Amino acid sequence: MSTVTATASDAVLISPTQLLALQAAEPVVLIDTRDADTYALGHIPGAVNLRETFTYLATSTPQGLQELIDTFAAHLGAIGLSGAETAVFYEDALNSGYGQSCRGYYLLTWLGYPKVKVLNGGYSAWKAAELPVSTEAVVPTPAIFPTNLATTDVMLTKEDVIEALGTDTVLLDVRDVDEWIGDSSSPYGKDFAPRKGRLPGAKWLEWYRFMKPSPQGPVFKSPDEVRAECATAGISPADTVYLYCFKGARASNTFLALKQAGFADVRMYFGSWNEWSRDDKLPIESGLPLVKFPKKPALALAA
């Protein structure tokens, strides 16, 4: 008999204790998305290391998306995902890993994989719970990743974004503030990408805003808190929301936050600024995104 509650089974975000219960109840492939050196210093027992979850750069051309499918079908099969196991991703801490564990969740959601979860709070939450850690490298048992799954409609191409410009679709930029104002092109350096700026007409909510401190480290805000954050930018759960960042990691963090908060029509431009900025034909906004307030009429002086 399963020891996992219905709530824990249905939710994408799980706590360290829920992860322990899940591992006791069913087959789990636990995926550490950190770099190999950090993984070697200590990780959750049984976790396999898959850094490509974070590092792979994709384009949204048909060829680019097919390469993305082929690459991760190979990687995910090699670490033991056959479709029967629950995939659980984690990073070091939700405010320092640039959403890399959520990028794994997004990719598997797009690929149609049936069971995907993310450890809320990451490795820092696991350690804060005083649970055991390991320095032993895990050798996974390879499987054949299912390639007959139907992809879900959460992936946007460059053409999809072009068509959305100037419409009621919300283009939501979740990059760090220096990228939003055009001071830097990427987290990899100010001039890593050829152009600085943002998508024309985009709204902005920095990805950090969907998390909050806790005794276990940063965790996702509640659905009500996420909806409140979105309301400050004039975004409601009824809107169609197109997310982007630099390469789809921070936007994956926001994708998960919005989906957990009941936003039904959320998709991501996975190529993001890394792709958009490299095509000189595509429009951008640059400079400080200042709001222009109308001048107030001068008050008439009393006679």
N, C-alpha and C positions, 0 to 999 in steps of 0.2 A: 504493500500500500504506500502511495506517495506521501512524503512528509512535506511537500511543497504546497503552500496555500494557493488558492485560486488567484489571489491578487499577485503573488510573487510569480506565478506561472504566466500570467497575462502581461505583466509589465515588462517593458524593455529594460528599464533601469532597475538594478538589483543591488542590495547591500551585501557586504561581506558575509554576514550570517545566512542570507538567502542563497548566496553562491555555494556555501558549504552544503546547505540542504539540497540544492539542485544537483550538485555532484554526487550526493548519496542516492539520489532518486533516479537518475537517468544518465545516459552517456553525454559527456560534455567535452568539448575541445576548448581549452582555455588559451587565449591568444594574447601574448605580451607584445605590444606594439613599439616598445622602446628600442633604443639602439643596443647592439650586441654587447658592448662593454658594460652598459648599465644593467642589462639583463643578467650578465655573468656575476655581478656583485651581489645579486639577491633578487629573487622573484617568487611569485606564488607557486607553491609546489605543484608540479604537473604541467605548468604553463609552457607552451612552445613560443619561440620568438619569431615574429614575422614583421620585420621592420618595413618591408615594402608596403604595408598597409598605409604608412604615412608618406613614404618618399616617392612613390610612383607618380610621375607627371603625365597627365592625359590630355589629349585633344578631343574635340567633339565631332571630328569628321567621321564618316562611316568606318574608314580604316582605323582611325584612332580608337573608336569605341570597340571595334572588334578585337584590337590588340589588348585593350583593357580587359575584355571578357576572357580572352585566351590566357593572358598573363595570370589573372587571379584564379581561374579554374585550375591552372597548374599549381600555383602556390597553395591554394586552399586544399586541393586534393593531397598535396605532399604532406600537409600537416594533419591529415586524417579526417577531413570533412567529406562525408558521403551523402548527406541529406538526412541521416538518422540522428545525428548528434546535434546538440545545441551548441552554437558558437557563442562564446563569451569573450568580449574584447576588454582590455584594460590598458591604461597608460599610467604614467607616474602620478600626476595630479591633474585635475581637470582644468586648472588655470595655467599649467606650464607645458602641457603636451600638444597645444594647438589643435585640440579636438581629434587627435589621431585615432583614439579608440572609436569615436563616433563615426569616423571615416570608414572604418571597417563595417560598422552597422549599416551605414548608407549603401556601401557597395553591395553587401549581401542582400539588402532590401531591394535594390535595383535588380540584382541577379535572380530574385525570386526565391531565395533560400528561406525555408519555412520557420526556422527557430534561431533568433539572434538576440543577444542581450549585451548590455554594457554595464560594467561594474561602476556604480555611482561613487565618485570619490577616488577611484583608481587605487593604485598601489599604496598611496598614502593612507587611504581609509582602511585598507587591509592591515597595515602596520599599526595604525591607531587602535584597531580592535585587538591588538596583541595576538594575532594569529601567526602560525609558523611561516617561515620563509625558507627558501632553498637556494643553494648556489650550484646545484647539480643540473647540468644541461640535459634537457629532455630530448630523447630520440623518438619522434612520432612514428606511428604506424601509418604508412601511406594508404590512401583510399582513392577512389575515383570520384571526383567532384561531379555532381549531376549537371549535365549540359542540356538537358531537355526541359529545364524550368523556363517558364515564361517570364521575361523581364517585366517589371512594373513601371508605370508611367511617372517616374520621378526624375528622370535624366533629361536635361535640356541641352540642345545644341546651340551653337553660335547663331544659327538661323532662327531658332525659336526666340532668342533674346532680341534679335533685330526686329522681328515681328511684334514684339511686346513694347518696344519703345514708343512712348507717346500715348499709350493706352491706359486703361484702368488697372492693369496688372501691376502689382507692387513689386518693384525691383528693390530687393533689400540687400544692401551692402553691410557686411558684418566685420569688415577688416578693422585693424587697429587704427587709431585716430590719425597717425602720421601718414598712413596710406590713403585714408579718406580725404584728407585735405590736400593731397598731392605732394607732400614733402618727401615721401618714400614710395618706391614702386613695389616693395615686397618685404617680407620678414627676413629675406636673405641678403638684404643690402639695398640702399636707396636706389641704386641704378642697376639692379639685377634684371629688371624688365625694361624694355626700351621707352615706355611712356608712363607717366604718372597721371593719376586722376581717378575718375569714377565713371560708371555708366550714366549717360544722360537721364536725368529725372529720377535717379535712385534715391531711396530713403536710406537712413543709416541708423543702425543699432549695433554698437560694438559687442562682439560675441561674449565678452566677459559679463555683460549685464544679465545673462540668463543663468548665472551661478551666484552662490552666496557662501559665506564662511560657515563652517560647522566645526565641532570638536574633532571631526575626522578629516578636516581639510575641506576645500571647496566642493560643493555638491550642487546639483541642479536645483533651481528654484521650483516651487510648486506650480501646478498649472495656473492657478489664479494669479500668482506673481508674474508668470511669463506673459499672461494676457495683459496684465497691467503695464508691463514694460512695453509691449507692442502698442498699447493704446497711447503711450506718450509720443509715438511717431505716427499716430493716426492709422494704425493697422489693426484690423479686427479678424476674428476667426473665420468670417465669411469671405474674406478677400482671397484672391488668387495670389500667391506669393512665390516669386522667383528669387532664390538665394544665390549669392556669390561671395567669394573671398579671393584668395590668391590661387589656390589649387584644390579647393574643395574640402579642406580639413575643418577650419573654423566654421564654415557654413554647414558642415555635417553636424557639428555640435549644436548649432541653431536649428537645423532640420529636426533633430531628435527632440529638442526642447519644444518646438512648435507642435510636432506631432503628438507629444505627450499632453500638450495643452489643448488639444482638440481642433487644431487647424487642419482642415480636411484637404485643401488644395495647395500643397506645398511641394515645390520641385526645386532642383538645384542645377545651376550651370556649372558643371564639374570642371570644365576647362578654365573657368573663372578668369581673373585678371591676367594670369600667366599666358593664356591664349589670346584674349581680347586685345591686350596691349601690343601684341606682336603683329597685328594686322593694321597697317596704317590707313586702310580704307574705312575702318570702323570708327564711329564718332566717340568722343570722350568729352567729359566736362573736366576742366582743370581750374586751378586757383582755389582760393578759400570759398567754401559754399556758404556765403553770408546771406542772411535773411534780410530783405529790405522791408522795413516797416513804413506804412504811410505816415506822412507828416500830420500831426494833430493841428487842427485849425487854431489860430491864435485867439486867445480869450479877449473878448471885447472889454475894454475898460469902462467901469461904471462912470456915469456922468457926474 
